[in-house]
Amino acid sequence: MKWFSLSKELAMDLGTANTIIISDGRIVVDEPSVVALDRRSERMIAVGDKAKMMYEKTNPEIQTIRPLRDGVIANFNACEQMMRGLIKMVHSGNRLFSPSMRMVIGVPSGSTEVELRAVRDSAEHAGGREVYLIYEPMAAAIGIGLDVLAPEGNMIVDIGGGSTEIAVISLGGIVADKSLRIAGDVLTADIQEYMGRQHNVKVSERMAERIKIHVGAALADLGDDAPEDYVVHGPNRITALPMEVPVCYQEIAHCLEKTIAKIEAAILSALEETPPELYADIVKNGIYLAGGGALLRGLAKRLTEKISIPFHVAEDPLHCVAKGTGIALKNIREFPFLM
């Protein structure tokens, strides 16, 4: 009798690029963090995949919004509407009642009190009765399968769409951390700028994202793992005539160099702040990469060579934070670090 289920438990990874919702221990929603609104009435037209299909293709009557920027809420109203729309997908079969929800939501470790309050308010307005927040690197560590309550040091580097979260975890707390507003979106913007400057071709954000997926790399020499060149179609920036430009992974590795170097520097900075005993644990256990940025070709190898500590890409880097929030939801009383 699901009709009379008046409570629901949801774990949410509210990401800049994608929002993932877990219910009953399984992923039930995995959609882009995009919402389409009617400009006049502010009414929601589409959310998730449907809204992303409209992104950069709308007429003046419709605006498509990515409510999160740099890992935090940039548009409060749009975020609330997006959360409502995505939550509706979870309990769409429940027509009679709007269930009251207990929610655990992943947030960047560098969030200010105001930013945390914005996430909590959005969740409450979207139907959350009990709302708990968990820092994303902690959730990623739990999702990877690490024992975060043990007296042992583990280091996580979670490279998402809007932020890179770096944390050393021990005894259920974050000992040292760095939160950078530099991640997948900045890499995409680097590619956009490079294509315009180097090839004189205008590419959209979505096209730059596709280039990153097909030929994105952190090393200029990938050996046997090298991807084939990707052909980009777009207008010439000056003449507006159509262009066809083949792009290889070596030039993308070159254009991403500065941004990746900043992430490297932040990892080294976090290691500098790590107590020696925990540092020894990290050298022994290695450092774990999570988030979509972990999939960048050659990144783990580059970081291992640069920092002289083994880097491991998590088994399912895109869903580590979501899985961790799901486990935290089932063990709310056991995890003292939930806010």
Buried (B, 14 or more C-beta within 10 A) or exposed (E): EEEEEEEBBBBBBBBBBBBBBBBEEEBBBBBBBBBBBEEEEEEBBBBBEBBBBBBEEBEEEBBBBBBBBBBBBBBEBBBBBBBBBBBBEBBEEBEEEEBEBBBBBBBBBBBEEEBBEBBBBBBBBBBBEBBBBBBBBBBBBBBBEBEBBEEBBBBBBBBBBBBBBBBBBBBBBBBBBBBBBBBBBBBBEBBBEBBBEEBBBBBEBEBBBBBBBBBBBBBBEBEEEBBEBBEBEBBEBEEEEEBEBEBBBBBBBEBBEEBBEEBBEBBEEBBEEBEEEBBEBBBEBBBBBBBBBBBBBBBBBBBBEBBEBBBBBBEEBBBBBBBBBBBBBBEEEEBEBBE
